Amino acid sequence: MIEEIFNDCNSVEHGGNIYRLAEELKIQERKVIDFSSSVNPLGVSKKVKAEVRKHLKYLHNYPDPEAKRLRKRLAQYHGIDLETILCGNGSIELIYLIARALKPQKVLIPAPTFSEYERACTTSCKSQVASYELKKEDDFNINPEEFVEAMKGCDMAFLCNPNNPTGRLLKKEGVRKIADTAKELKCYLIVDEAFIDFCPEETVINEVQNNSYLIVLRSMTPFYALPGLRIGYGIFPMHLIRTLKEHKEPWTVNSLAQRAAVVALKDKVYRNETLRLIKAVKQFFEKNFKKVGIEYFHSDTNFYLIRIENANEISRQLGRKGMLVRECKEFRGLDNTYLRIAVKSHRENTILIKELTAFLDKRNNEENKNR
């Protein structure tokens, strides 16, 4: 039943399950509009698609275990040392690798944030977890001074920037302050920049070379729309590379993913089009959120955290119509009044706003009748 599917979908860590919803509704998977997955609405670059098609004939070869071509391109793109880069099967592989290799005793993690930090540290090495609460009254912003204070006594800390699911960015100056203190405290700071491509000027990648306790992770899923190829990378202090390689499985980044990533990084037209599109669709969302009366939080990414009564009911009603949004009740620090909504194409966004408006109008009419 649809309710059972939604219970299952929203118990999954990251977004809904388009496959099961499509099966239940007896529709094609491509007919599901997935607002729960924060992926570039522009879709995969045409140049990337062409590159993947061109190299299908080489699938009989093993991928380069060192991903040298890709790492060279990344080094050029960011202006960093090739030897400080490790590639993974999405940045998620590197999160677990870090926990497994460095074995932190006590880890500081903001709440709410990406759930895999805690899971990686508690399952890989039974770390003690300390939470840094992000408060609604502060618009879920991180206070660098408070975060630094909370880091004391920890040997690792995670910082998702911009943060998922709140969409909030901590400016580069604030991240630097935290990173400098982390170095003094001998506490590894892992800055997850999965969504930083939407505000690239705020990256701290170039700070790693001067800070032996700073690690920066990147993902090519949100901005480049490549979740199916699974490609991420990390920039690490040189003294950690050998230890990490000793714990890393071989061949985790397939050949097509490596080729696709190289071409994606070269596609300046795609990057510029993406930034223009995201700016336009976010203006559309914010205008309509205000018009309908939905409480939303400022976002520096391609998704919004909204707060609305009966969020679970709205999620299920949208599901019956082939749309998925991300329920946030299982995020530490949030409850069942929060939803995360990714921006999609103008047509899809219009459909969602129409459905939200209809739901809220109906609810308001029912409340007025009962008065």
ChimeraX attribute file (.defattr): number of C-alpha atoms within 10 A of each C-alpha:
attribute: neighborCount
match mode: 1-to-1
recipient: residues
	/A:1	8
	/A:2	15
	/A:3	14
	/A:4	8
	/A:5	17
	/A:6	22
	/A:7	14
	/A:8	13
	/A:9	20
	/A:10	22
	/A:11	15
	/A:12	12
	/A:13	14
	/A:14	16
	/A:15	21
	/A:16	26
	/A:17	20
	/A:18	23
	/A:19	13
	/A:20	16
	/A:21	24
	/A:22	18
	/A:23	11
	/A:24	14
	/A:25	16
	/A:26	9
	/A:27	13
	/A:28	12
	/A:29	17
	/A:30	10
	/A:31	11
	/A:32	19
	/A:33	21
	/A:34	25
	/A:35	22
	/A:36	23
	/A:37	25
	/A:38	27
	/A:39	24
	/A:40	23
	/A:41	21
	/A:42	16
	/A:43	15
	/A:44	18
	/A:45	19
	/A:46	12
	/A:47	15
	/A:48	23
	/A:49	13
	/A:50	12
	/A:51	18
	/A:52	18
	/A:53	11
	/A:54	12
	/A:55	13
	/A:56	11
	/A:57	9
	/A:58	11
	/A:59	11
	/A:60	7
	/A:61	8
	/A:62	10
	/A:63	18
	/A:64	16
	/A:65	14
	/A:66	15
	/A:67	21
	/A:68	16
	/A:69	13
	/A:70	24
	/A:71	22
	/A:72	16
	/A:73	17
	/A:74	21
	/A:75	16
	/A:76	12
	/A:77	12
	/A:78	12
	/A:79	11
	/A:80	18
	/A:81	16
	/A:82	17
	/A:83	15
	/A:84	19
	/A:85	24
	/A:86	22
	/A:87	26
	/A:88	25
	/A:89	19
	/A:90	26
	/A:91	23
	/A:92	19
	/A:93	19
	/A:94	22
	/A:95	22
	/A:96	19
	/A:97	22
	/A:98	22
	/A:99	25
	/A:100	18
	/A:101	17
	/A:102	17
	/A:103	18
	/A:104	23
	/A:105	17
	/A:106	20
	/A:107	26
	/A:108	25
	/A:109	24
	/A:110	24
	/A:111	22
	/A:112	22
	/A:113	24
	/A:114	22
	/A:115	18
	/A:116	14
	/A:117	25
	/A:118	25
	/A:119	17
	/A:120	21
	/A:121	26
	/A:122	19
	/A:123	12
	/A:124	17
	/A:125	16
	/A:126	16
	/A:127	19
	/A:128	14
	/A:129	20
	/A:130	18
	/A:131	18
	/A:132	17
	/A:133	17
	/A:134	20
	/A:135	14
	/A:136	12
	/A:137	7
	/A:138	9
	/A:139	13
	/A:140	21
	/A:141	17
	/A:142	23
	/A:143	13
	/A:144	17
	/A:145	12
	/A:146	11
	/A:147	19
	/A:148	17
	/A:149	11
	/A:150	16
	/A:151	25
	/A:152	15
	/A:153	15
	/A:154	20
	/A:155	20
	/A:156	28
	/A:157	28
	/A:158	20
	/A:159	23
	/A:160	25
	/A:161	25
	/A:162	26
	/A:163	27
	/A:164	25
	/A:165	28
	/A:166	27
	/A:167	23
	/A:168	22
	/A:169	25
	/A:170	18
	/A:171	16
	/A:172	14
	/A:173	12
	/A:174	14
	/A:175	21
	/A:176	16
	/A:177	13
	/A:178	24
	/A:179	28
	/A:180	19
	/A:181	19
	/A:182	24
	/A:183	15
	/A:184	11
	/A:185	17
	/A:186	17
	/A:187	24
	/A:188	23
	/A:189	27
	/A:190	23
	/A:191	23
	/A:192	24
	/A:193	24
	/A:194	25
	/A:195	26
	/A:196	23
	/A:197	21
	/A:198	19
	/A:199	14
	/A:200	10
	/A:201	10
	/A:202	18
	/A:203	19
	/A:204	20
	/A:205	20
	/A:206	14
	/A:207	17
	/A:208	19
	/A:209	17
	/A:210	10
	/A:211	19
	/A:212	21
	/A:213	25
	/A:214	28
	/A:215	25
	/A:216	24
	/A:217	24
	/A:218	24
	/A:219	26
	/A:220	24
	/A:221	22
	/A:222	20
	/A:223	27
	/A:224	24
	/A:225	18
	/A:226	24
	/A:227	19
	/A:228	9
	/A:229	19
	/A:230	21
	/A:231	26
	/A:232	26
	/A:233	24
	/A:234	23
	/A:235	27
	/A:236	24
	/A:237	18
	/A:238	14
	/A:239	11
	/A:240	16
	/A:241	15
	/A:242	10
	/A:243	12
	/A:244	19
	/A:245	13
	/A:246	10
	/A:247	13
	/A:248	19
	/A:249	12
	/A:250	12
	/A:251	15
	/A:252	19
	/A:253	21
	/A:254	19
	/A:255	21
	/A:256	21
	/A:257	23
	/A:258	23
	/A:259	18
	/A:260	24
	/A:261	23
	/A:262	19
	/A:263	18
	/A:264	23
	/A:265	17
	/A:266	14
	/A:267	14
	/A:268	10
	/A:269	9
	/A:270	20
	/A:271	18
	/A:272	10
	/A:273	11
	/A:274	20
	/A:275	16
	/A:276	11
	/A:277	18
	/A:278	21
	/A:279	14
	/A:280	12
	/A:281	18
	/A:282	21
	/A:283	11
	/A:284	16
	/A:285	20
	/A:286	17
	/A:287	11
	/A:288	16
	/A:289	17
	/A:290	11
	/A:291	10
	/A:292	16
	/A:293	11
	/A:294	17
	/A:295	13
	/A:296	20
	/A:297	17
	/A:298	16
	/A:299	18
	/A:300	21
	/A:301	29
	/A:302	24
	/A:303	26
	/A:304	25
	/A:305	22
	/A:306	20
	/A:307	19
	/A:308	16
	/A:309	12
	/A:310	13
	/A:311	21
	/A:312	22
	/A:313	13
	/A:314	18
	/A:315	20
	/A:316	20
	/A:317	18
	/A:318	18
	/A:319	24
	/A:320	15
	/A:321	12
	/A:322	19
	/A:323	24
	/A:324	29
	/A:325	25
	/A:326	26
	/A:327	30
	/A:328	26
	/A:329	17
	/A:330	15
	/A:331	18
	/A:332	16
	/A:333	17
	/A:334	20
	/A:335	14
	/A:336	17
	/A:337	15
	/A:338	23
	/A:339	25
	/A:340	24
	/A:341	24
	/A:342	23
	/A:343	26
	/A:344	26
	/A:345	15
	/A:346	15
	/A:347	8
	/A:348	16
	/A:349	20
	/A:350	15
	/A:351	14
	/A:352	21
	/A:353	16
	/A:354	13
	/A:355	17
	/A:356	19
	/A:357	18
	/A:358	13
	/A:359	15
	/A:360	18
	/A:361	13
	/A:362	12
	/A:363	12
	/A:364	11
	/A:365	10
	/A:366	11
	/A:367	10
	/A:368	9
	/A:369	7
	/A:370	6
	/A:371	5
